[in-house]
Amino acid sequence: MTDVVIDVHRPTPEAEWAAGGLQRLAPFEPGPPSTVVVVAPHPDDEVLGVGGLLQALHRAGHHIELVAVTDGEASHPGSLAMSPDVLASVRRIEAAEARRALGLHHCKTIHVGLPDGAVADHEDRLAGVLADRLDADAIVLATWRGDGHPDHEATGRAAASAAATTGARLVEYPVWAWSWARPGDRRVPWATASAVPFDTEAQQAKRRAIQSFRSQLEPLGPTEAGGPVLPEAVLAHHLRPFEVVFG
């Protein structure tokens, strides 16, 4: 699915999704409290995709662990405003702030340290890291294998492999698909989709968590290479009072 074009300046309008009936999807059923391993290819993916769901799982007594696959050091290639090493440090700090906003600051975080943009070259290693943290009663929550970003798709494939090995339940979440797909798009597995509604308090907490990622929301410098990765039109997809997962 990596042949799709993701244009952050011209994403699918949120109004189009709002009219597409997503909220009529069946509600997501997580089952009894268990271990939930949420896998984020980059700092912010888990907040954008399932920040509301993670709050609900935490309140319901699930044990949540975060696997941070990369540090997101390649989010602004070509920008001279911040070196990749400095940006990686900044994004770790932002991610920790976001977890506090969601009430998840006590959850264990495992930093794998794979290179941003090259997760596909290390899928087997990532699958092994995940399998070591899973069992048949666990849920692995990972980016969708068809999301349109190579790191997201590689992370999803590694999670699927680990789930197959351990018997864990695989649940996938889209992030970039909201920008390139359209309601009813046949490339999206709507038959396995379910909705995760949440209340105003959780929605506000998710908004605060997203606002923690200043390196992605604000320009890093005066050039186009330092422009925001998450403009308002993209953020609108992730500020709904519900989320969608597959599986």
PEBEL-V749364 format. One line per field, one symbol per residue. burial: I if it has 9 or more other C-alpha atoms within 8 Angstrom, else O. A space follows every 10 residues. Layout:
# PEBEL-V749364
burial->???
This chain:
# PEBEL-V749364
burial->OIOOOIOIOO IIOIOIIOOO OIOOIOOOOO OOIIIIIIII IIIIIIIIII IIIIIIIIOO OIIIIIIIII IIIOOIOOIO OOOOOIIIII IIOIIIIIII IIOIOOIOOO IIOIOIOIII OIIOOIIIOI IOOIIOIIII IIIIIIIIOI IIIIIIIIII IIIOOIIIII IIIIIIIIII IIOOOOOOOO OOIIIIIIOO OIIOIIIIII IIIOIIIOII IOOOIIIIII IOIIIIIIIO IIIIIIO
